Every structure is written in structure tokens, then in C-alpha cells.
Amino acid sequence: MNTLLAKRDFFALKDQLSFSNKNITTQDSLYFQASVQNAFGQNEQSIAAIRQLGEHYATQVEDDAWINLLNILADNYAKMYDYKSTAASYAILLRRYGNKLNETDVESYDNDYTLYKALEKVPAQTIIFQNSMSVQMRKDQQELWNVPILFNKKDSAHFVFDSGAGISTITNSAARKLGLQIIPANIKVNSANDRQIVAQLGIADEMQLGGAVLHHVVFLVMDDRMLDFPTINYTIDGIIGFPVINALHNITISKNGVLKINNTIKTQTIHSNFYYQGNAIRMHGIVGKDTLFFHLDTGAKQSELNKEYYDANKSYVRSISEKKKYHLGGAGGVTSYKAFQLPNVSVQIGSGKKILPYIPVYPTKVSPYGNAIGQDYIQLFDQMQIDFENCYINFR
């Protein structure tokens, strides 16, 4: 089970834990339960398991395990929009175990602490569902869906609907125009061209997305230049990211861009086929004979296979693929990568199976979330349905 946890294979770990639960100690059971419950969105249960470990087994749990547990605890609270408890979890992690972390991890956790400490007086994000549950999105020049947003019942904007964004983002000028409350925080954000940029925080008091009305929505506020891409004549005003999309409960996106919100998926039995890794949706996909991990990125124009797939299939990829340079945009600019354009690739996610005319394979690109499913795959289907509460995705 430790091996499965290290590999983040929570599907197998969940099954193994269910099979072995009677044969392991209560301490080990709680430890693995906390990880699995967090992965499948059962945040309150995960918090309860960690509390039990702290109350009954605090000195018996090894330091490395506590580092993992405190990171999970912080993630649980963040997903519940309890920013004060999130900051407190990171503070405990750094205070107790900072000397056991490398410099990069310390910097990352300290940045997380800074973010949530700045938000500790911000009320939790809330959502109310009204009558109209459908909204028509539109595509921008990069073929990404943009969703209409109404701020404070008066100001409108179209923002990229991006499940791959860990937090919603907005330009400084748009934040001020739309009346967001700006919180100086100096959050460090890794940019597309591998340099760090600094962002502030913004709070939207009220934001309406179709029939969903949200309050106290958190945005990263970036300098306008960070979301401006003059080399491809493309500008983004804002991005709706995971904390908002996840709050919509259930969504269906049709090929014509109709977004249905809180749209319950009607099926007799729902088996979870994705899990959460932080603010990423991670799922199994089948490419040829290989079972791989993918993350869902509705803000990506193209799907992609990364270094792990290339290393395992190097001879095959090089023998039939055309070399090509890809330009990928993100906060801070556009980065160029050399890739192999693998032709006629069969990809299956859940029951959905289609052949992509090609998919780029990046020999050097590494992502903590694995390979990516983007709009090129999503648009091959009539509908994509996501049930965030039951961790279920279906392509029809």
C-alpha cells in the first residue's frame, strides 16, 4: 500500500485498503484512509481520520508520514474553503518538519502558507443554484471555451473555462474594472517559461455563472502582461479554475458549447473513475495497449503524452512520428518544446474511445499530473459529463 501511495495509484490503493483493512493495524488503516478519502473528495472524513491519528497515535507515526498527512490536511481544508485552517496546517508542517524538507519544498510550502494566511479573514466560498442551469459558452481564437460571467449583478466578462487551472486567475485591469477586492500577498507563481512571477489576490463578492451564484470567489491577480501573448495575438482577461468548477457539483458540456450546471448524471451505478490530486482531476486512460494516467485540462487546446510515455515507447514513437516544435502558452509567456507528432492514436477514457489524428509526445516535458486530455479529445464527443461529488467522468 505504501508503494501504491507513492505512485499515487489511488484506484488500486482504495481496492487494496478495502481488501486488507481487517488485517492491518488501526493506525495504518487510518493513515491510508486519510489519503484515499482526500483523493476521492471525502474531505471531512479525511480530516476526521487525521484527527484520530493525532489523538491516539501521534508519537507512533513517522515524521515523513506526518509531512504527508499535514499536506493532505491543508488540501482538505482548502477544498472546504476554510483558509484559516489551511494556513494553520502549513504553519505546523513548516514549524515541526521544516528541517526535514529540502529547500524547494520549504519554499513551496511557505508560499502556500503565505497565500492562505492572506485569505484567513475571507469567508468561505458559497454557491446557490437558481432556476436556469444552462449557459452558452463561446470559443476564442485558440479554440478554448469561454464562459460568460456576471459580477455583482452588473459587470460581464468572458473567462476561459479551465479545469487545469488550480486557482481562478484574472488580470489586474479586469480585477479593478469588475470590482474585485485586492489583497496584497505577493504569491509566487511558476510561469510557462520556467521563471517565477508575483501575483496578488482578488475576491469577487458575487459572481454568477449561468444559474449558479457564487460568493467570496478567490482569484490570483496578475499583471496584464502575464496573460498577454503578442506572438500569437492572443489575450486572456481571466480564467475560471478548479475551485469554482468543482463547486458546480455536476456539469455537462455539449459539443456546441452548452454548459449544463448541477445536471445530475442519470445512471444506475456510478463507479468513481477519477480522483483528485490537489486541484487536478486525474484518471486512467488507455493508449494502444498502455494504461496511463491523464489529467483533465479543458484549458488546453491539445492532449499530450509526456516524458514517461516517451521513455517507455521511445523506439515506437521515433519510428512513426514526425518531429515538430510546439509553442505552449501559460502565465508569463509562451514556451517552445520539441515533440514527436504521433499519428492516429486511439485514446479511451472510461467508456469513451476515439482516435486522435495525432498527439504530441514530449521527450523532456514532465508533469506531476501525468499526461493531459485537452479540447482536441473532448470535442470528438457529443457530451462530456462530470460528477464532481462521485468522481465520475463520462464521454458520450
N, C-alpha and C positions, 0 to 999 in steps of 0.2 A: 504493500500500500504506500510506503514511503517512496518507492520508485515511481509509482503512478502519480503521486502528488508532485514529485519533482518534474515529471514530464507534463504536468497539467492535463492529464487524461482523466477528466472528471467523470466521463461516462463510465469508464472501466472502474474507477475508484468507487463510484456510487454503487455499482453492482457488487464489487468485492466487499465493500463495507456491509451491505445487506446480507451477503452470504456468510461473512465471518464474524458478524457482530457478537454472537453468543460466545465466541471462542477467544475474544481479546479482552483486555482489561477495560474497566470503565474509563480510566484515564485516556487510553489510546482511542477508545470509541468516541469520546467527546472531542478529542483533537481532530480526528478525521471527519466527524460530523460537522464541526465548525467550518472546515474547509469546503465540504460538499454543499452544505446549506448556503454558504456565501455564493458559491459558483452558480447555484440554481435559484438565486434570488430570494431565498428564505432568510432575510437579514435579521429579523427579530429572533428566530430560532438559533441562528449562528451566534448572536450576541449572548443569548442565554447559555449556550454550551461553553463559551469562553469564560463567562462569569463563574460557571460551575468549576471549571478548571482552576480559576484563580482562587476560589474559596476553599477547595478541597485538595488541590494538587500543585499549588503554586511552586513549592520548592522542588518538586519531583520532575517538573517539565524543564527540559534543557533550554539553554539560552537561545539557540538557533530556532527552536520551536516557538519560543515566546516572541521572537522577532517576527516570525511568520504570523502568529496569532494577533499581534498588535497591528500589523499591517492589514489583516483581514478585518479586525475590529474597526479600524479607521474607515475602511471601504464600506462596511455595513452602515455606519453612521452617515457617511457621505451620501449613500443611496437613499437614506431616510431624510436627507436634508437637515440633519442635526449637526450643524457646522461646529458648534462649541465642543461637542463630544468628539468630533473628528479631530479637531486641533489638539484636544487633550490626549487622545490616543497617540498621535505622532509625538507629542511632547514627552510622554512616558517612554516611548520607544527610543527616542534620542537620548534622554537622560540616563536610562538604565543600560542601554546596549550600544550607545554610540561608539564606544571604544572597540566594539567587535565588528563594526561595519567598515567597509573601505571608503575612501574619500568620495567617490562618485555617489555611493548610496547615501552617505551623510548629507551631501549637497542636495540630493533629490528629496529625501525626507524633510530636510529643513525648508525646502521650497514649498512642499506640500503643507507643512505646518504654517508657514507664512500666509499661504492662500487662505486656509480655513480659519486661522486666527483673525484675519481681516474680516471674515464673514461672521464671526461668532455672535454678533448682535443682530444679524439679518434673520428675520423669521423664516421658517421652513417654506419651501415652495409648495403651493397648493394648486389643485386643479378641480374645476367644476365643469361637468358636461351639460350643455344645453341642448336645444332641440335639433338643430341642423348638424349632422355628423359627417357631412361630406364637404370637401373643398377641392377646387380645381387648381392643380399646380401647372406651372409652365416651365419649359426647358430654356436654359440660357445657351449661349453660343458654344459652351463646352459640353452640351448635351446633358447637363445636370438639372435635376428637378429643383425648382424654386417654389417655395410655398408662401402664399400671401399671409402677412401678419398684421394685426391691428394693435397698436399700442395706445393704452389709456383712452380707448373708445374713439380716437380721433386721427391718429397718425398711422399711415400704412406704409408697408415696405414688403419687398420680396427677398427672402433669405434662402440660401442653399439648404436643402433638407439632407443632413449628413449624419448617418448613423455611425460613421467612423470618427466623428469629432467627439473627443472625450468631454468637452465642455462647449457650450454655445459661445460664439465669438462675434464681435461687432467692431466696426471701425470707430475711431474716436469721433469723427464728424457725424456719423449716423447716430451714435450714442447720445450726443448732445442734441441733435435735431429731434430725436424721438423721446427725449425727456428722461433718459436713464440717470439714476443717481450714481455718480462716480466715486469709487472708493480707492484712494491711492494705496497701492500694495506692492508694486514693483515685483511682479511674479515673473520668473524666468521661464521662457517657453523655447523649446527646441524648434528651430526653423527648418525649412526644407533644404537649405544649403548648409546644414550642419553647423550653424552658429546660433548662439542664444540671443533672443530678443527679449525685451522687457515689456510686460503688459500690466495694465491696471484692471480693476474690477468694476463692473456696472450692474446695477439692479433695476430690472423692469418691474415697476409696481404692478402693472396689469398688462397682460399680453393675451390676445385672442388668436387662436389658430382654428379656423373653421368653427365647430361647435364647442371647442374646448377653451375655457377661460382660465389662464394661469396667473398666479400672483407670486411676487418675490422671485423672479427668474434671474439667475446669475449668468452674466456674460464676462468673458475676457474682453477687455477693451484694448485694441491695438492701434498703433499709428496707421493712418490710412495707407501709407506706402507698403505696409506689410501684407496687405490684401489687394495690391495693385500689381498687375503683371503686364507691363507695357510691351514686352517682346511678343506676346500673343494677343495684345489688345483686349485684355480681359480684366474686369474689376469686380470685386465682391464687396457688398456693403455689410453682409452679416451671414452667419451660419447658425442654423438650429441644430444643436448637437444632442448627444445621448441623454443627458438628464431631463430634457424636455420630451424627446421622442419616447423614452422609456415610460414616462408618466402617462402616455396616451392609452395604456392598457392593452388594446388590440388595434391593429391597423391593417388595412388592405390597400395596396397601391395597384391601380389598374394600368394597363399598357398606355392608355390615353391620358394618364396623369391625374385621375381622380383618386384622392386620398380619403378613405373612409376611416373615421376615428371611433374608437370604442366599439368596434364592429366585431362582435363575438364570432369566433370560428365555430361553425356547426359541424361537429364530428362526434362520433360515439365515444371514442377513446383518444386522448391526447397523450402521446409519449414524448417527453422532452427530447429534442434533438439539437438544442444548442445550450451553451452555458455562458455565463458572464466571466470574463477575465478583466477585472477592473471595469472600465466603461466600454468594453468591446464585446460584441456578440461573436462567439467562436463556435464553429460547427464542423462536423465531419463532411468531407466531400470526396467523391471517387473520381479520379482522373485516370482513365485507362484501367490498369489493374491495381493502382496505388490508392490507398485510403489516406487522405491528407487532412490537416486542419486548415480551415479557412476562417477569416473574419469577414463579416458583412460590412461593406463600405459603400453606402448609397451615394457618397460624395466623390466616388472615384469613377472616372469615365470607363476605365478598363479593368478587368480582372487581371490577376498576375500570379505567377509562381516565383518563389524566391530561391535563395541560395541552397536551402536544404534539399529542395526538389532537384535543382541542377546537379548538386554533388552526387545524388543517388542515381541520376539518369544522364550523366554527362555525355556518354558516347551516343546514346539515342538522340538526345537534344541536338548535339552538334552535327549529327549526320543528316538530319532532315530540315533543319531550321535555317532561316536567313538572319544574318546579323543586322541589327538596326539600333540606332540611337533614339532613346525615348526622353522626352522632356516632361518631368513631373512637377506640377506646381503645388505649393503649400505656403504657409505663413512665412514671409521673408523672401520669397522669390521662387525661381524655377531651377531645378537641378536636373542635369543630364546624366543618364545611365546607359551603359551599353547592355544590350539584351539580345537574346535569341528569340525570333518570332516563330514559335512552334505552331504548325498549321493543323487545322481540323482536329480540335481537341474535344473529346467527349467529357463533359463535366456533369456529375449528378450530385445534387443536394437534396436530401430527403427523397421524395418520390419524383422530383423534377429532374429531368435528364435532357440535355441539349448539346449540340455540337457547336462550339465556338469556331468561327473561321480561322482564328489564330488567338494565341495568348502569349504575351511576353514572358520570358523566363530570365530572371536577373541573376547572373552568376555571383554577384557580390552583395546584393541587397539582402539585409536581414531585418525581420520584423519580429517583435516579441509576440505578435498575434498570429504568426504564420502567413499563409498565402491569403489573397484577397479576392472576394467576389464583388464585382462592380456593376455598373449600369449595362455594360455590353451583355452580360449574362441575364440580368434581371429583365431586360427588355425583350428577351426571347420568349417570355411567358405572358399570358393574358393578365395574370394576377400574381402578386406576392403577398402572402398573408403572414403576419407576425403576431403571436400571442405572447406578450412580454411576461405575463404572470406565470404561465405554464412552460415558458422557454420552448416554444414550438414555432417553427417556420415551415411554410409550405409554398411551393411554386406550382401554379396551375396553368 
